[in-house]
Amino acid sequence: MTRYLVSDDNPGGMKLEDILLALRAEVLVRCTKISGDMRPEALHVLANNVKVLEHLTAAIELASDSTSTLNRAFGPSEAGRGGPPRIGVA
């Protein structure tokens, strides 16, 4: 059973790309808050966060591509309304 992602067990869940978009937005807010701090530790954390943002952006693109592939092949997901998964087993 998934806790966050939409599935037949969790019809109120979110799509992976939506979760990743929300995470990226939160990391951006944190970056903004520390962007003026010139201490070495803050600069290090900011540099790490920029790398995390790059990885999140790549993950968002992959998740969106998977959704597009499934939509083209099988139509829109019905999992949010209790329907079966489009691929795999329930």
RABELTA-V399386 format. One record per backbone hydrogen bond with DSSP energy under -1.0 kcal/mol. NH is the residue of the N-H (numbers start at 0). CO is the residue of the C=O. Records with the same first field share a line. If there is no record, write none. Layout:
NH = CO + CO
//
This chain:
5 = 13
6 = 9
12 = 9
13 = 3
18 = 14
19 = 15
20 = 16
21 = 17
22 = 18
23 = 19
24 = 20
25 = 21
26 = 22
27 = 23
28 = 24
29 = 25
30 = 26
31 = 27
32 = 28
33 = 29
36 = 33
42 = 38
43 = 39
44 = 40
45 = 41
46 = 42
47 = 43
48 = 44
49 = 45
50 = 46
51 = 47
52 = 48
53 = 49
54 = 50
55 = 51
56 = 52
57 = 53
58 = 54
59 = 55
60 = 56
61 = 57
62 = 58
63 = 59
64 = 60
65 = 61
66 = 62
67 = 63
68 = 64
69 = 65
70 = 66
71 = 67
72 = 68
73 = 69
74 = 70
80 = 77
81 = 78
82 = 77
//
